[in-house]
Amino acid sequence: MGEYEEFAEALMDQLSVEINEEKEISELSKKISEDSSFTVKFEDIEKSCQQIFDSLKEKISQYVGIPVSNDLKITYPDLHDFKMLKGKKVFADDAGRIFTDKLFDAVANENLEKISNLIKEDTAKFLVYSTYAKGYISKISTTYGDYLDSKIYLNKFVLSSYPQIILYKQGPPYESRAESVRSGYTGALKMTMLEETVHSLQENLHRVNKEAVIKVNTLNEELARIILALDDQTSSKLSEYLQLPSVPDEFPVARRANLFFMLNPDNFIVNVLGPDVMTFTKVEVDPKISEMVPELLDIYQRWLGPIQTHHAAFTTMEGMAEFAVQDILRDDDDFQNYLTTFMGTDYSSYRVRKSMGKDFTSSVFEKHGKQAFKMLIENHPSTRELKDPSSYLKRI
């Protein structure tokens, strides 16, 4: 087996837990449909959402003080198409966009040959964008929905299966527990549509975030090409200095891949300097490493600005949605049942969960009410202000 084929197998191995979960969901759903003792029926996801969506949009508009667009639509992709959507959420330049779409399609179809061909085609891009494939696709079975370009995407594979599975696992008599699960299912739909509808209002933040992530990925790709171009002596010496596992000489790309994943700023800077790097204006690099990779410090320094912009915008986007869900659905019986039957928790426990973005939004909302949402969309906080809401409030 060649080195590229081994890379392809390694990527799919890292997704094996998710793939097995998908298969378990499919097999259990089939088993339930064939079990004559299970006669409970749940309403079709599309019909359920249609009954909820209009009133939910009105509640959101009133709460945040921003009208929800009439162009906002809900779509219900199957498992493969939902994975392709997650690929669309990887923001890249035009060439990166084409490569990522091909990669996510190959991974979604578990096509090892296509994956290995893509690695041969552009190894640097693979090193950068395969991390997204692992990160995004490994969470599909726990992801209910997403938003992109005026559309809410609901994960039909998961949402259409979970109520039956949850009720089935509780055991008979099914009818006596069906109503609480049915209500919890409605709560899950409300929560997901509410969260993604709030995201649909954040176009300015989406733009800021997208532009920042494209810059980050471009820099990561630049670093990947530099490391792939290292001569054998330097790559061996650097690997030894960083105490990376030894790699046989017949696997030169693997050695450089290990170096990239170690020196990638998303890993190396954050792990070395800690999360406070999000407030730094300057980084330093071990002189011995800089001697072997002279371009590294410049890349790290150029990385700081866009990664901090991404962190600030994304944290604000997520925090606004979390806060809105928590506040709008606080007295909703269906949401309470969702927390109980689907999550095994209650509202009190859910409410106290810490979240930098949610807590920040709460601080701004406490002072400015519904105007807070428009403020945050038009003028997002810096990474420093996220940690100190009073400084943001003073600036605004």
BALOBA-1460 file (C-alpha; in Angstrom, 3 decimals):
// residues 396
<rec num="1" residu="m" x="0.000" y="0.000" z="0.000"/>
<rec num="2" residu="g" x="1.363" y="3.430" z="-0.941"/>
<rec num="3" residu="e" x="1.750" y="6.380" z="1.390"/>
<rec num="4" residu="y" x="-1.239" y="8.278" z="-0.015"/>
<rec num="5" residu="e" x="-3.481" y="5.232" z="0.337"/>
<rec num="6" residu="e" x="-2.415" y="4.941" z="3.975"/>
<rec num="7" residu="f" x="-3.333" y="8.602" z="4.521"/>
<rec num="8" residu="a" x="-6.779" y="7.918" z="3.073"/>
<rec num="9" residu="e" x="-7.282" y="4.892" z="5.324"/>
<rec num="10" residu="a" x="-6.087" y="6.845" z="8.363"/>
<rec num="11" residu="l" x="-8.620" y="9.596" z="7.681"/>
<rec num="12" residu="m" x="-11.497" y="7.128" z="7.434"/>
<rec num="13" residu="d" x="-10.272" y="5.299" z="10.549"/>
<rec num="14" residu="q" x="-10.541" y="8.580" z="12.444"/>
<rec num="15" residu="l" x="-14.175" y="8.781" z="11.332"/>
<rec num="16" residu="s" x="-14.991" y="5.153" z="12.139"/>
<rec num="17" residu="v" x="-16.810" y="5.973" z="15.384"/>
<rec num="18" residu="e" x="-19.158" y="8.356" z="13.578"/>
<rec num="19" residu="i" x="-19.700" y="5.969" z="10.664"/>
<rec num="20" residu="n" x="-20.510" y="3.139" z="13.085"/>
<rec num="21" residu="e" x="-23.004" y="5.386" z="14.888"/>
<rec num="22" residu="e" x="-24.683" y="6.203" z="11.585"/>
<rec num="23" residu="k" x="-24.964" y="2.501" z="10.801"/>
<rec num="24" residu="e" x="-26.365" y="1.801" z="14.272"/>
<rec num="25" residu="i" x="-29.010" y="4.500" z="13.811"/>
<rec num="26" residu="s" x="-30.005" y="3.043" z="10.429"/>
<rec num="27" residu="e" x="-30.102" y="-0.535" z="11.725"/>
<rec num="28" residu="l" x="-32.069" y="0.380" z="14.841"/>
<rec num="29" residu="s" x="-34.535" y="2.439" z="12.808"/>
<rec num="30" residu="k" x="-35.086" y="-0.578" z="10.533"/>
<rec num="31" residu="k" x="-35.516" y="-2.871" z="13.530"/>
<rec num="32" residu="i" x="-38.107" y="-0.529" z="15.061"/>
<rec num="33" residu="s" x="-40.079" y="-0.301" z="11.805"/>
<rec num="34" residu="e" x="-40.234" y="-4.099" z="11.659"/>
<rec num="35" residu="d" x="-41.250" y="-4.540" z="15.322"/>
<rec num="36" residu="s" x="-45.006" y="-5.152" z="15.367"/>
<rec num="37" residu="s" x="-45.194" y="-4.244" z="19.074"/>
<rec num="38" residu="f" x="-44.063" y="-0.685" z="18.328"/>
<rec num="39" residu="t" x="-47.118" y="1.064" z="16.911"/>
<rec num="40" residu="v" x="-46.398" y="4.684" z="17.913"/>
<rec num="41" residu="k" x="-46.168" y="7.058" z="14.964"/>
<rec num="42" residu="f" x="-44.419" y="10.427" z="14.910"/>
<rec num="43" residu="e" x="-45.396" y="13.233" z="12.595"/>
<rec num="44" residu="d" x="-43.278" y="13.831" z="9.497"/>
<rec num="45" residu="i" x="-40.468" y="16.302" z="10.189"/>
<rec num="46" residu="e" x="-41.481" y="18.643" z="7.372"/>
<rec num="47" residu="k" x="-45.083" y="18.846" z="8.536"/>
<rec num="48" residu="s" x="-43.982" y="19.396" z="12.146"/>
<rec num="49" residu="c" x="-41.647" y="22.226" z="11.183"/>
<rec num="50" residu="q" x="-44.233" y="23.939" z="9.002"/>
<rec num="51" residu="q" x="-46.621" y="24.040" z="11.959"/>
<rec num="52" residu="i" x="-43.992" y="25.664" z="14.193"/>
<rec num="53" residu="f" x="-41.913" y="27.915" z="11.948"/>
<rec num="54" residu="d" x="-44.171" y="30.926" z="11.343"/>
<rec num="55" residu="s" x="-45.006" y="31.514" z="15.008"/>
<rec num="56" residu="l" x="-41.357" y="30.929" z="15.945"/>
<rec num="57" residu="k" x="-40.168" y="33.552" z="13.444"/>
<rec num="58" residu="e" x="-42.598" y="36.049" z="14.908"/>
<rec num="59" residu="k" x="-41.369" y="35.375" z="18.455"/>
<rec num="60" residu="i" x="-37.766" y="35.825" z="17.367"/>
<rec num="61" residu="s" x="-38.473" y="39.076" z="15.510"/>
<rec num="62" residu="q" x="-40.229" y="40.505" z="18.552"/>
<rec num="63" residu="y" x="-37.516" y="39.349" z="20.940"/>
<rec num="64" residu="v" x="-34.427" y="40.528" z="19.039"/>
<rec num="65" residu="g" x="-36.037" y="43.554" z="17.384"/>
<rec num="66" residu="i" x="-34.926" y="42.462" z="13.898"/>
<rec num="67" residu="p" x="-37.385" y="41.127" z="11.289"/>
<rec num="68" residu="v" x="-36.725" y="37.625" z="9.982"/>
<rec num="69" residu="s" x="-36.399" y="37.599" z="6.199"/>
<rec num="70" residu="n" x="-39.319" y="36.219" z="4.204"/>
<rec num="71" residu="d" x="-36.713" y="34.546" z="1.979"/>
<rec num="72" residu="l" x="-35.553" y="32.277" z="4.820"/>
<rec num="73" residu="k" x="-36.374" y="28.672" z="3.941"/>
<rec num="74" residu="i" x="-36.015" y="25.298" z="5.633"/>
<rec num="75" residu="t" x="-34.606" y="22.348" z="3.718"/>
<rec num="76" residu="y" x="-34.224" y="18.720" z="4.789"/>
<rec num="77" residu="p" x="-31.106" y="17.145" z="3.241"/>
<rec num="78" residu="d" x="-30.350" y="13.450" z="3.543"/>
<rec num="79" residu="l" x="-27.180" y="12.255" z="5.278"/>
<rec num="80" residu="h" x="-24.869" y="12.624" z="2.256"/>
<rec num="81" residu="d" x="-26.177" y="16.089" z="1.368"/>
<rec num="82" residu="f" x="-25.911" y="17.216" z="4.995"/>
<rec num="83" residu="k" x="-22.258" y="16.189" z="4.970"/>
<rec num="84" residu="m" x="-21.777" y="18.153" z="1.756"/>
<rec num="85" residu="l" x="-23.373" y="21.162" z="3.460"/>
<rec num="86" residu="k" x="-20.776" y="20.892" z="6.230"/>
<rec num="87" residu="g" x="-18.153" y="21.029" z="3.482"/>
<rec num="88" residu="k" x="-19.718" y="24.282" z="2.243"/>
<rec num="89" residu="k" x="-19.218" y="25.630" z="5.768"/>
<rec num="90" residu="v" x="-15.453" y="25.287" z="5.299"/>
<rec num="91" residu="f" x="-14.527" y="28.757" z="4.078"/>
<rec num="92" residu="a" x="-11.711" y="28.836" z="1.548"/>
<rec num="93" residu="d" x="-10.541" y="30.627" z="-1.573"/>
<rec num="94" residu="d" x="-11.851" y="29.438" z="-4.953"/>
<rec num="95" residu="a" x="-9.280" y="26.653" z="-5.354"/>
<rec num="96" residu="g" x="-9.762" y="25.530" z="-1.767"/>
<rec num="97" residu="r" x="-13.529" y="25.532" z="-2.262"/>
<rec num="98" residu="i" x="-13.299" y="23.124" z="-5.218"/>
<rec num="99" residu="f" x="-10.878" y="20.834" z="-3.377"/>
<rec num="100" residu="t" x="-12.978" y="20.781" z="-0.202"/>
<rec num="101" residu="d" x="-16.162" y="19.890" z="-2.057"/>
<rec num="102" residu="k" x="-14.363" y="16.958" z="-3.710"/>
<rec num="103" residu="l" x="-12.886" y="15.843" z="-0.390"/>
<rec num="104" residu="f" x="-16.161" y="15.939" z="1.528"/>
<rec num="105" residu="d" x="-17.897" y="14.046" z="-1.267"/>
<rec num="106" residu="a" x="-15.201" y="11.353" z="-1.250"/>
<rec num="107" residu="v" x="-15.342" y="11.069" z="2.542"/>
<rec num="108" residu="a" x="-19.159" y="11.006" z="2.596"/>
<rec num="109" residu="n" x="-19.061" y="8.126" z="0.085"/>
<rec num="110" residu="e" x="-16.186" y="6.424" z="1.957"/>
<rec num="111" residu="n" x="-14.281" y="6.316" z="-1.341"/>
<rec num="112" residu="l" x="-10.664" y="5.594" z="-0.417"/>
<rec num="113" residu="e" x="-9.449" y="5.764" z="-4.019"/>
<rec num="114" residu="k" x="-10.842" y="9.252" z="-4.546"/>
<rec num="115" residu="i" x="-9.402" y="10.423" z="-1.222"/>
<rec num="116" residu="s" x="-5.922" y="9.115" z="-2.067"/>
<rec num="117" residu="n" x="-6.119" y="10.714" z="-5.524"/>
<rec num="118" residu="l" x="-6.983" y="14.051" z="-3.931"/>
<rec num="119" residu="i" x="-3.964" y="13.727" z="-1.608"/>
<rec num="120" residu="k" x="-1.736" y="13.157" z="-4.640"/>
<rec num="121" residu="e" x="-3.389" y="16.063" z="-6.437"/>
<rec num="122" residu="d" x="-2.645" y="18.606" z="-3.684"/>
<rec num="123" residu="t" x="-1.120" y="17.314" z="-0.453"/>
<rec num="124" residu="a" x="-0.960" y="20.765" z="1.143"/>
<rec num="125" residu="k" x="-4.686" y="21.328" z="0.687"/>
<rec num="126" residu="f" x="-5.396" y="17.859" z="2.048"/>
<rec num="127" residu="l" x="-3.398" y="18.566" z="5.204"/>
<rec num="128" residu="v" x="-5.398" y="21.748" z="5.793"/>
<rec num="129" residu="y" x="-8.907" y="20.700" z="4.829"/>
<rec num="130" residu="s" x="-8.878" y="17.097" z="6.064"/>
<rec num="131" residu="t" x="-8.901" y="18.519" z="9.599"/>
<rec num="132" residu="y" x="-12.286" y="20.056" z="8.818"/>
<rec num="133" residu="a" x="-13.566" y="16.790" z="7.395"/>
<rec num="134" residu="k" x="-12.605" y="15.042" z="10.630"/>
<rec num="135" residu="g" x="-13.976" y="17.809" z="12.822"/>
<rec num="136" residu="y" x="-17.283" y="18.371" z="11.031"/>
<rec num="137" residu="i" x="-18.262" y="14.908" z="9.849"/>
<rec num="138" residu="s" x="-17.335" y="13.285" z="13.174"/>
<rec num="139" residu="k" x="-20.219" y="15.229" z="14.765"/>
<rec num="140" residu="i" x="-22.963" y="14.619" z="12.193"/>
<rec num="141" residu="s" x="-24.908" y="12.155" z="14.346"/>
<rec num="142" residu="t" x="-25.222" y="14.762" z="17.112"/>
<rec num="143" residu="t" x="-25.873" y="17.753" z="14.829"/>
<rec num="144" residu="y" x="-29.503" y="18.751" z="14.343"/>
<rec num="145" residu="g" x="-29.158" y="21.619" z="11.906"/>
<rec num="146" residu="d" x="-27.111" y="24.408" z="10.361"/>
<rec num="147" residu="y" x="-27.536" y="27.674" z="8.481"/>
<rec num="148" residu="l" x="-25.997" y="28.906" z="5.233"/>
<rec num="149" residu="d" x="-27.032" y="31.402" z="2.561"/>
<rec num="150" residu="s" x="-30.661" y="32.083" z="3.554"/>
<rec num="151" residu="k" x="-31.445" y="28.444" z="4.255"/>
<rec num="152" residu="i" x="-31.859" y="26.448" z="7.436"/>
<rec num="153" residu="y" x="-30.687" y="22.876" z="6.913"/>
<rec num="154" residu="l" x="-32.202" y="20.277" z="9.232"/>
<rec num="155" residu="n" x="-30.468" y="16.929" z="9.622"/>
<rec num="156" residu="k" x="-33.325" y="14.705" z="8.479"/>
<rec num="157" residu="f" x="-31.343" y="11.505" z="9.069"/>
<rec num="158" residu="v" x="-30.967" y="12.238" z="12.776"/>
<rec num="159" residu="l" x="-34.154" y="14.143" z="13.559"/>
<rec num="160" residu="s" x="-36.419" y="11.651" z="11.789"/>
<rec num="161" residu="s" x="-34.874" y="8.740" z="13.698"/>
<rec num="162" residu="y" x="-34.321" y="9.985" z="17.239"/>
<rec num="163" residu="p" x="-37.883" y="10.114" z="18.639"/>
<rec num="164" residu="q" x="-38.556" y="6.486" z="17.682"/>
<rec num="165" residu="i" x="-35.164" y="5.372" z="18.972"/>
<rec num="166" residu="i" x="-35.484" y="7.215" z="22.269"/>
<rec num="167" residu="l" x="-38.961" y="5.820" z="22.910"/>
<rec num="168" residu="y" x="-37.914" y="2.319" z="21.823"/>
<rec num="169" residu="k" x="-34.940" y="2.314" z="24.192"/>
<rec num="170" residu="q" x="-37.225" y="3.261" z="27.080"/>
<rec num="171" residu="g" x="-39.076" y="0.004" z="26.507"/>
<rec num="172" residu="p" x="-42.750" y="-0.916" z="26.630"/>
<rec num="173" residu="p" x="-45.405" y="0.153" z="27.289"/>
<rec num="174" residu="y" x="-44.593" y="2.656" z="24.561"/>
<rec num="175" residu="e" x="-47.931" y="4.484" z="24.442"/>
<rec num="176" residu="s" x="-47.677" y="5.702" z="28.034"/>
<rec num="177" residu="r" x="-44.367" y="7.473" z="27.318"/>
<rec num="178" residu="a" x="-45.066" y="8.533" z="23.756"/>
<rec num="179" residu="e" x="-46.509" y="11.940" z="24.544"/>
<rec num="180" residu="s" x="-43.462" y="13.180" z="26.494"/>
<rec num="181" residu="v" x="-41.117" y="11.972" z="23.720"/>
<rec num="182" residu="r" x="-43.360" y="13.540" z="21.067"/>
<rec num="183" residu="s" x="-43.282" y="16.813" z="22.990"/>
<rec num="184" residu="g" x="-39.503" y="16.534" z="23.418"/>
<rec num="185" residu="y" x="-39.144" y="15.994" z="19.676"/>
<rec num="186" residu="t" x="-41.133" y="19.172" z="19.038"/>
<rec num="187" residu="g" x="-38.843" y="20.928" z="21.523"/>
<rec num="188" residu="a" x="-35.776" y="19.743" z="19.611"/>
<rec num="189" residu="l" x="-37.224" y="21.165" z="16.389"/>
<rec num="190" residu="k" x="-38.095" y="24.465" z="18.082"/>
<rec num="191" residu="m" x="-34.616" y="24.778" z="19.567"/>
<rec num="192" residu="t" x="-32.877" y="23.998" z="16.276"/>
<rec num="193" residu="m" x="-35.019" y="26.287" z="14.130"/>
<rec num="194" residu="l" x="-34.739" y="29.083" z="16.687"/>
<rec num="195" residu="e" x="-30.966" y="28.815" z="16.866"/>
<rec num="196" residu="e" x="-30.513" y="28.740" z="13.099"/>
<rec num="197" residu="t" x="-33.044" y="31.543" z="12.554"/>
<rec num="198" residu="v" x="-31.001" y="33.765" z="14.862"/>
<rec num="199" residu="h" x="-27.940" y="32.852" z="12.790"/>
<rec num="200" residu="s" x="-29.854" y="33.967" z="9.683"/>
<rec num="201" residu="l" x="-29.980" y="37.501" z="11.127"/>
<rec num="202" residu="q" x="-26.204" y="37.737" z="11.540"/>
<rec num="203" residu="e" x="-25.149" y="38.436" z="7.950"/>
<rec num="204" residu="n" x="-22.512" y="41.015" z="8.886"/>
<rec num="205" residu="l" x="-20.963" y="38.620" z="11.382"/>
<rec num="206" residu="h" x="-21.085" y="35.802" z="8.815"/>
<rec num="207" residu="r" x="-19.158" y="38.015" z="6.375"/>
<rec num="208" residu="v" x="-16.543" y="39.007" z="8.951"/>
<rec num="209" residu="n" x="-16.130" y="35.410" z="10.085"/>
<rec num="210" residu="k" x="-15.896" y="34.009" z="6.556"/>
<rec num="211" residu="e" x="-13.253" y="36.509" z="5.455"/>
<rec num="212" residu="a" x="-11.170" y="35.782" z="8.567"/>
<rec num="213" residu="v" x="-11.367" y="31.998" z="8.153"/>
<rec num="214" residu="i" x="-10.340" y="32.212" z="4.493"/>
<rec num="215" residu="k" x="-7.208" y="34.118" z="5.592"/>
<rec num="216" residu="v" x="-6.472" y="31.532" z="8.298"/>
<rec num="217" residu="n" x="-6.816" y="28.648" z="5.852"/>
<rec num="218" residu="t" x="-4.670" y="30.425" z="3.264"/>
<rec num="219" residu="l" x="-1.914" y="30.847" z="5.854"/>
<rec num="220" residu="n" x="-2.217" y="27.223" z="6.940"/>
<rec num="221" residu="e" x="-1.900" y="26.156" z="3.317"/>
<rec num="222" residu="e" x="1.173" y="28.370" z="2.915"/>
<rec num="223" residu="l" x="2.734" y="26.707" z="5.943"/>
<rec num="224" residu="a" x="1.878" y="23.239" z="4.641"/>
<rec num="225" residu="r" x="3.687" y="23.942" z="1.358"/>
<rec num="226" residu="i" x="6.760" y="25.230" z="3.214"/>
<rec num="227" residu="i" x="6.937" y="22.124" z="5.395"/>
<rec num="228" residu="l" x="6.329" y="19.751" z="2.489"/>
<rec num="229" residu="a" x="9.243" y="21.404" z="0.693"/>
<rec num="230" residu="l" x="11.723" y="20.829" z="3.551"/>
<rec num="231" residu="d" x="14.713" y="18.697" z="2.634"/>
<rec num="232" residu="d" x="15.064" y="15.280" z="4.255"/>
<rec num="233" residu="q" x="17.826" y="16.326" z="6.646"/>
<rec num="234" residu="t" x="15.885" y="19.319" z="7.971"/>
<rec num="235" residu="s" x="12.615" y="17.408" z="8.303"/>
<rec num="236" residu="s" x="14.374" y="14.631" z="10.244"/>
<rec num="237" residu="k" x="16.206" y="17.071" z="12.479"/>
<rec num="238" residu="l" x="13.056" y="19.106" z="13.176"/>
<rec num="239" residu="s" x="11.005" y="15.990" z="13.916"/>
<rec num="240" residu="e" x="13.638" y="14.839" z="16.383"/>
<rec num="241" residu="y" x="13.792" y="18.264" z="18.042"/>
<rec num="242" residu="l" x="10.002" y="18.354" z="18.439"/>
<rec num="243" residu="q" x="10.110" y="14.781" z="19.798"/>
<rec num="244" residu="l" x="7.674" y="13.498" z="17.196"/>
<rec num="245" residu="p" x="7.327" y="9.740" z="16.641"/>
<rec num="246" residu="s" x="9.973" y="8.452" z="14.265"/>
<rec num="247" residu="v" x="8.815" y="7.762" z="10.719"/>
<rec num="248" residu="p" x="10.703" y="5.431" z="8.310"/>
<rec num="249" residu="d" x="12.541" y="7.154" z="5.466"/>
<rec num="250" residu="e" x="10.242" y="5.491" z="2.927"/>
<rec num="251" residu="f" x="7.382" y="7.662" z="4.246"/>
<rec num="252" residu="p" x="8.686" y="11.203" z="3.641"/>
<rec num="253" residu="v" x="5.234" y="12.776" z="3.285"/>
<rec num="254" residu="a" x="4.069" y="11.252" z="6.573"/>
<rec num="255" residu="r" x="7.025" y="12.787" z="8.405"/>
<rec num="256" residu="r" x="6.231" y="16.214" z="6.968"/>
<rec num="257" residu="a" x="2.522" y="15.749" z="7.694"/>
<rec num="258" residu="n" x="3.384" y="15.122" z="11.348"/>
<rec num="259" residu="l" x="5.440" y="18.306" z="11.334"/>
<rec num="260" residu="f" x="2.576" y="20.295" z="9.818"/>
<rec num="261" residu="f" x="0.022" y="19.057" z="12.338"/>
<rec num="262" residu="m" x="2.439" y="19.917" z="15.155"/>
<rec num="263" residu="l" x="3.467" y="23.358" z="13.847"/>
<rec num="264" residu="n" x="0.049" y="24.353" z="12.524"/>
<rec num="265" residu="p" x="-0.670" y="27.544" z="14.510"/>
<rec num="266" residu="d" x="-4.138" y="26.307" z="15.472"/>
<rec num="267" residu="n" x="-2.333" y="23.554" z="17.366"/>
<rec num="268" residu="f" x="1.158" y="24.789" z="18.174"/>
<rec num="269" residu="i" x="0.533" y="28.366" z="19.295"/>
<rec num="270" residu="v" x="-2.614" y="27.620" z="21.255"/>
<rec num="271" residu="n" x="-1.095" y="24.589" z="22.985"/>
<rec num="272" residu="v" x="2.176" y="26.352" z="23.755"/>
<rec num="273" residu="l" x="0.880" y="29.787" z="24.709"/>
<rec num="274" residu="g" x="-2.591" y="28.775" z="25.872"/>
<rec num="275" residu="p" x="-6.011" y="30.281" z="25.091"/>
<rec num="276" residu="d" x="-4.799" y="33.774" z="26.035"/>
<rec num="277" residu="v" x="-3.155" y="33.866" z="22.611"/>
<rec num="278" residu="m" x="-6.521" y="35.231" z="21.491"/>
<rec num="279" residu="t" x="-5.548" y="38.539" z="23.111"/>
<rec num="280" residu="f" x="-1.870" y="38.614" z="22.087"/>
<rec num="281" residu="t" x="-0.438" y="41.070" z="19.568"/>
<rec num="282" residu="k" x="2.895" y="39.328" z="19.223"/>
<rec num="283" residu="v" x="4.187" y="35.749" z="19.331"/>
<rec num="284" residu="e" x="7.661" y="34.298" z="19.692"/>
<rec num="285" residu="v" x="9.103" y="31.103" z="18.266"/>
<rec num="286" residu="d" x="11.839" y="28.890" z="19.636"/>
<rec num="287" residu="p" x="15.015" y="30.101" z="17.848"/>
<rec num="288" residu="k" x="16.040" y="26.539" z="16.999"/>
<rec num="289" residu="i" x="12.713" y="25.959" z="15.222"/>
<rec num="290" residu="s" x="12.976" y="29.315" z="13.439"/>
<rec num="291" residu="e" x="16.428" y="28.359" z="12.246"/>
<rec num="292" residu="m" x="14.993" y="25.299" z="10.491"/>
<rec num="293" residu="v" x="11.780" y="27.001" z="9.305"/>
<rec num="294" residu="p" x="12.666" y="30.720" z="8.944"/>
<rec num="295" residu="e" x="9.217" y="31.631" z="7.559"/>
<rec num="296" residu="l" x="7.388" y="30.295" z="10.631"/>
<rec num="297" residu="l" x="7.414" y="33.419" z="12.803"/>
<rec num="298" residu="d" x="6.062" y="35.598" z="9.984"/>
<rec num="299" residu="i" x="3.224" y="33.151" z="9.328"/>
<rec num="300" residu="y" x="2.363" y="32.988" z="13.023"/>
<rec num="301" residu="q" x="2.373" y="36.759" z="13.302"/>
<rec num="302" residu="r" x="0.093" y="37.144" z="10.250"/>
<rec num="303" residu="w" x="-2.174" y="34.417" z="11.666"/>
<rec num="304" residu="l" x="-2.933" y="36.285" z="14.900"/>
<rec num="305" residu="g" x="-5.189" y="38.966" z="13.386"/>
<rec num="306" residu="p" x="-7.557" y="36.752" z="11.374"/>
<rec num="307" residu="i" x="-7.760" y="33.999" z="14.016"/>
<rec num="308" residu="q" x="-8.730" y="36.553" z="16.640"/>
<rec num="309" residu="t" x="-11.317" y="38.090" z="14.318"/>
<rec num="310" residu="h" x="-12.731" y="34.616" z="13.637"/>
<rec num="311" residu="h" x="-12.787" y="33.760" z="17.343"/>
<rec num="312" residu="a" x="-14.553" y="37.006" z="18.248"/>
<rec num="313" residu="a" x="-17.149" y="36.843" z="15.466"/>
<rec num="314" residu="f" x="-17.886" y="33.130" z="15.831"/>
<rec num="315" residu="t" x="-18.134" y="33.266" z="19.624"/>
<rec num="316" residu="t" x="-20.533" y="36.200" z="19.347"/>
<rec num="317" residu="m" x="-22.686" y="34.407" z="16.760"/>
<rec num="318" residu="e" x="-22.950" y="31.261" z="18.836"/>
<rec num="319" residu="g" x="-23.485" y="33.183" z="22.066"/>
<rec num="320" residu="m" x="-26.367" y="35.223" z="20.657"/>
<rec num="321" residu="a" x="-28.119" y="32.057" z="19.471"/>
<rec num="322" residu="e" x="-27.564" y="30.224" z="22.773"/>
<rec num="323" residu="f" x="-28.869" y="33.195" z="24.756"/>
<rec num="324" residu="a" x="-31.956" y="33.560" z="22.564"/>
<rec num="325" residu="v" x="-32.794" y="29.853" z="22.840"/>
<rec num="326" residu="q" x="-32.371" y="29.934" z="26.601"/>
<rec num="327" residu="d" x="-34.536" y="33.020" z="27.076"/>
<rec num="328" residu="i" x="-37.264" y="32.506" z="24.461"/>
<rec num="329" residu="l" x="-37.856" y="28.849" z="25.348"/>
<rec num="330" residu="r" x="-37.429" y="29.111" z="29.113"/>
<rec num="331" residu="d" x="-41.166" y="28.474" z="29.755"/>
<rec num="332" residu="d" x="-41.791" y="26.219" z="26.765"/>
<rec num="333" residu="d" x="-43.083" y="22.789" z="27.821"/>
<rec num="334" residu="d" x="-41.814" y="21.110" z="24.654"/>
<rec num="335" residu="f" x="-38.295" y="22.435" z="25.252"/>
<rec num="336" residu="q" x="-38.446" y="21.278" z="28.868"/>
<rec num="337" residu="n" x="-39.426" y="17.820" z="27.643"/>
<rec num="338" residu="y" x="-36.597" y="17.887" z="25.095"/>
<rec num="339" residu="l" x="-34.087" y="18.520" z="27.873"/>
<rec num="340" residu="t" x="-35.569" y="15.704" z="29.948"/>
<rec num="341" residu="t" x="-36.208" y="13.009" z="27.336"/>
<rec num="342" residu="f" x="-33.445" y="13.729" z="24.798"/>
<rec num="343" residu="m" x="-30.679" y="15.232" z="26.944"/>
<rec num="344" residu="g" x="-31.279" y="13.727" z="30.374"/>
<rec num="345" residu="t" x="-31.086" y="17.105" z="32.089"/>
<rec num="346" residu="d" x="-33.388" y="19.963" z="33.132"/>
<rec num="347" residu="y" x="-33.672" y="23.675" z="32.475"/>
<rec num="348" residu="s" x="-31.867" y="24.717" z="35.662"/>
<rec num="349" residu="s" x="-28.817" y="22.624" z="34.774"/>
<rec num="350" residu="y" x="-28.958" y="23.744" z="31.146"/>
<rec num="351" residu="r" x="-29.201" y="27.421" z="32.106"/>
<rec num="352" residu="v" x="-26.087" y="27.483" z="34.283"/>
<rec num="353" residu="r" x="-23.771" y="25.965" z="31.673"/>
<rec num="354" residu="k" x="-20.901" y="28.356" z="31.082"/>
<rec num="355" residu="s" x="-20.371" y="29.835" z="27.633"/>
<rec num="356" residu="m" x="-18.234" y="32.876" z="26.909"/>
<rec num="357" residu="g" x="-20.452" y="34.038" z="24.044"/>
<rec num="358" residu="k" x="-23.722" y="33.474" z="25.884"/>
<rec num="359" residu="d" x="-22.477" y="35.173" z="29.039"/>
<rec num="360" residu="f" x="-21.183" y="38.117" z="27.001"/>
<rec num="361" residu="t" x="-24.520" y="38.478" z="25.184"/>
<rec num="362" residu="s" x="-26.308" y="38.328" z="28.521"/>
<rec num="363" residu="s" x="-24.217" y="41.243" z="29.836"/>
<rec num="364" residu="v" x="-24.996" y="43.422" z="26.805"/>
<rec num="365" residu="f" x="-28.673" y="42.426" z="26.834"/>
<rec num="366" residu="e" x="-28.961" y="43.284" z="30.517"/>
<rec num="367" residu="k" x="-28.023" y="46.884" z="29.744"/>
<rec num="368" residu="h" x="-29.504" y="47.410" z="26.274"/>
<rec num="369" residu="g" x="-32.373" y="44.913" z="25.975"/>
<rec num="370" residu="k" x="-33.305" y="43.854" z="22.448"/>
<rec num="371" residu="q" x="-31.041" y="46.554" z="21.004"/>
<rec num="372" residu="a" x="-28.147" y="44.342" z="22.103"/>
<rec num="373" residu="f" x="-28.625" y="42.013" z="19.140"/>
<rec num="374" residu="k" x="-28.368" y="44.761" z="16.531"/>
<rec num="375" residu="m" x="-25.329" y="46.190" z="18.338"/>
<rec num="376" residu="l" x="-23.513" y="42.866" z="18.366"/>
<rec num="377" residu="i" x="-24.264" y="42.172" z="14.706"/>
<rec num="378" residu="e" x="-23.115" y="45.586" z="13.519"/>
<rec num="379" residu="n" x="-20.176" y="45.966" z="15.887"/>
<rec num="380" residu="h" x="-18.847" y="42.683" z="17.243"/>
<rec num="381" residu="p" x="-16.540" y="42.647" z="20.284"/>
<rec num="382" residu="s" x="-12.813" y="42.044" z="20.165"/>
<rec num="383" residu="t" x="-11.338" y="38.976" z="21.817"/>
<rec num="384" residu="r" x="-10.302" y="41.140" z="24.768"/>
<rec num="385" residu="e" x="-13.803" y="42.562" z="25.104"/>
<rec num="386" residu="l" x="-15.307" y="39.059" z="25.122"/>
<rec num="387" residu="k" x="-13.422" y="38.462" z="28.363"/>
<rec num="388" residu="d" x="-14.388" y="41.877" z="29.732"/>
<rec num="389" residu="p" x="-17.916" y="42.893" z="28.649"/>
<rec num="390" residu="s" x="-17.672" y="46.192" z="30.539"/>
<rec num="391" residu="s" x="-14.975" y="47.365" z="28.124"/>
<rec num="392" residu="y" x="-17.253" y="46.634" z="25.179"/>
<rec num="393" residu="l" x="-20.177" y="48.413" z="26.813"/>
<rec num="394" residu="k" x="-17.957" y="51.412" z="27.493"/>
<rec num="395" residu="r" x="-16.756" y="51.530" z="23.858"/>
<rec num="396" residu="i" x="-20.258" y="51.136" z="22.431"/>
